[in-house]
């Protein structure tokens, strides 16, 4: 084998060795970005669940109970990156809690699930909501 042939083979081998590492790094970046977007959506849902005017508070609590709090969770189903913005399809899972009449023994009640479409914009080390397209005529969810 001549020197030129060996050099080409070495370059190909180096490239093949670098591709899996690059893919792993890219996958980790995408996972971290997705988790960051999920955290941003969770903050939106929890903030809304904590409001005195939250929708779950408009329903009657279970018999002999009073409403206590609600805990929200978020699960991203799809992300479409658009430069420094992200179009995010996310599901909200909110579980209201009720206590006995003395305010003790907090128990979860039936959770509710809803789907949302958000446009989030990169803001420092996190994301901020720029548009809520959930009720938009363009969203089929």
Secondary structure as GFF3:
##gff-version 3
##sequence-region A 1 141
A	DSSP	alpha_helix	3	50	.	.	.	ID=ss1
A	DSSP	three_ten_helix	55	58	.	.	.	ID=ss2
A	DSSP	beta_strand	65	82	.	.	.	ID=ss3
A	DSSP	beta_strand	85	100	.	.	.	ID=ss4
A	DSSP	beta_strand	107	108	.	.	.	ID=ss5
A	DSSP	beta_strand	112	123	.	.	.	ID=ss6
A	DSSP	beta_strand	126	132	.	.	.	ID=ss7
###
